[in-house]
Amino acid sequence: MENDYWLLIASLKKEYFNRKKTVISRFQISSAELDILLFLANNKGFDTSADIVRLKKMQKSHVSLAVKELTQKGYLTCETNSLNHKKIHLKLTEASKEIVHAGQAMQREYLEFIFAGFSKEERLLILELSSRIESNLHGKAPKQESSTYGHSEQKIV
């Protein structure tokens, strides 16, 4: 049963990347560039490279390179914070809107595809359970004596 989770995660990633490739090739941008554009569009208030590294779990060097490319292509501007000159805010430009709309449409279609046949209640339950998993990942879960598999040790993969 544990192996099913790894297969599911791999399948979800592969399907998402396959759908992402259509946007990437259409606009001639990298996967990291699309990830950054969509992150900025979908997460108002999180608009620094540090936010992207922290929340998207992307490597700092990949974010730096992609931000540089997006800026050169005219899809991003960098604005210095008036209070903290070290903090640079990334802003989407008008030129990025077509890419962002195509990427968001791809994301909506992907979610509709993977949740096809699920009721609204089931989708809400999945969101709730996913939120609990996210809490576990960030160490916010209550400590338990044993796992749900009846083992006292957790398997690290």
C-alpha positions in Angstrom: 0.0 0.0 0.0 2.8 2.4 0.8 4.2 2.0 -2.7 0.9 3.2 -4.1 1.6 6.7 -2.7 4.9 6.9 -4.4 3.3 5.8 -7.7 0.6 8.4 -7.3 3.0 11.2 -6.6 5.1 10.2 -9.6 2.0 10.0 -11.9 0.7 13.4 -10.7 4.0 15.0 -11.3 4.4 13.4 -14.8 0.9 14.4 -15.9 1.4 18.0 -14.6 4.7 18.3 -16.4 3.3 16.9 -19.7 0.6 19.6 -19.6 3.1 22.2 -18.6 5.2 21.3 -21.7 2.5 22.7 -24.0 2.7 26.1 -22.4 6.5 26.0 -22.2 6.9 25.2 -25.9 4.2 27.6 -27.0 5.9 30.6 -25.3 9.5 29.3 -25.5 10.2 29.6 -21.8 11.7 27.2 -19.3 9.8 25.2 -16.8 11.2 27.3 -13.9 10.2 30.5 -15.7 6.6 29.2 -16.0 6.6 28.1 -12.4 7.7 31.6 -11.3 5.2 33.4 -13.4 2.4 31.2 -12.1 3.6 31.5 -8.5 3.5 35.3 -8.7 0.1 35.3 -10.3 -1.4 32.8 -7.9 0.1 34.0 -4.7 -0.5 37.7 -4.1 1.6 39.1 -1.4 4.5 36.6 -2.0 6.6 38.4 -4.6 10.2 38.0 -3.8 12.8 35.4 -4.9 13.1 34.4 -1.3 9.3 33.7 -1.2 9.6 31.5 -4.3 12.6 29.6 -2.9 10.8 29.1 0.5 7.3 28.2 -0.7 8.0 26.5 -4.0 11.0 24.7 -2.7 13.0 25.7 -5.8 16.8 26.0 -5.7 18.0 29.6 -5.2 20.2 29.4 -8.3 17.3 28.2 -10.5 15.1 31.1 -9.2 17.9 33.6 -9.8 18.5 32.5 -13.3 14.8 32.3 -14.2 14.1 35.7 -12.7 17.0 37.2 -14.8 15.7 35.6 -18.0 12.1 36.7 -17.3 13.3 40.2 -16.7 15.3 40.3 -19.9 12.3 39.0 -21.8 10.2 41.7 -20.4 7.8 39.5 -18.4 9.0 40.7 -14.9 10.2 43.9 -13.4 12.1 44.2 -10.1 11.2 46.9 -7.7 13.2 47.8 -4.6 11.4 48.1 -1.3 11.4 51.7 -0.1 12.0 50.7 3.5 14.4 47.8 2.8 16.5 48.4 -0.3 17.8 44.8 -0.1 14.3 43.4 -0.6 13.4 43.3 -4.3 9.7 42.7 -5.3 9.0 40.9 -8.5 6.1 42.3 -10.6 4.4 40.7 -13.6 4.3 42.9 -16.7 1.6 43.3 -19.2 3.7 41.1 -21.6 3.4 38.2 -19.2 -0.4 38.1 -19.1 -0.9 35.8 -22.1 1.6 33.3 -20.6 0.0 33.5 -17.2 -3.5 33.0 -18.6 -2.4 30.0 -20.6 -0.6 28.6 -17.6 -3.6 29.1 -15.3 -6.0 27.5 -17.9 -3.6 24.5 -18.0 -3.7 24.3 -14.2 -7.5 24.4 -14.1 -7.7 21.8 -16.8 -5.2 19.6 -14.9 -7.3 19.9 -11.7 -10.5 19.1 -13.5 -8.8 16.1 -15.1 -7.4 14.6 -11.8 -10.6 15.3 -9.9 -13.0 14.1 -12.6 -15.8 12.0 -11.0 -15.2 13.4 -7.5 -18.1 15.1 -5.7 -17.7 18.6 -4.2 -17.6 17.0 -0.8 -14.9 14.6 -1.8 -12.8 17.4 -3.2 -13.2 19.3 0.0 -12.1 16.2 2.0 -9.0 15.9 -0.2 -8.2 19.5 0.5 -8.6 19.0 4.2 -6.4 15.9 4.2 -3.8 17.6 2.0 -3.7 20.4 4.5 -3.0 18.0 7.3 -0.2 16.4 5.2 1.2 19.9 4.6 1.1 20.4 8.4 3.0 17.2 8.9 5.6 18.3 6.4 6.2 21.4 8.4 6.4 19.7 11.8 3.0 21.0 13.0 1.4 17.7 13.5 0.8 16.2 17.0 3.2 13.5 18.0 1.8 9.9 17.8 3.1 6.8 19.4 2.6 4.7 16.2 1.9 5.3 12.6 -1.3 4.4 10.8 0.4 1.3 9.6 0.9 -0.1 13.1 4.7 0.5 13.1 6.4 2.5 15.8 9.1 3.6 13.3 8.6 5.7 10.2 10.1 4.6 6.9 12.3 7.3 5.3 12.4 7.1 1.5 
